[in-house]
Amino acid sequence: MKMCRLCGEEISTRDGENYCPTCEDIMDRKDKLAKRKRNLARAKRRARADVMKSCGLTRVRGALGGTYWE
C-alpha cells in the first residue's frame, strides 16, 4: 500500500499520484497561491523597472552578481 506524502494515510492510487484526494485539494490551493504570489512579485518588479527607466537609469549587474540601477 502507498502512503499519502502529506498526511500519511494509506491510499490506493495510480503510480505517480502520491497524495490522497483531500491533500490533493490542499496542494492545488498552495500551488495557486504560490503562482499568484509570483505574478504579483513580477508585476511589482516590472513597475519598478518602468519607473527607473523613465528616470533615465539603466540596470547594471554588480561584480558579485546583484543588480542595481545607475
Secondary structure, DSSP 4 states (H G I P E B T S, - for coil): -EE-TTT--EE---TT--S-HHHHHHHHHHHHHHHHHHHHHHHHHHHHHHHHHHTT--EEE-TTS-EEE-
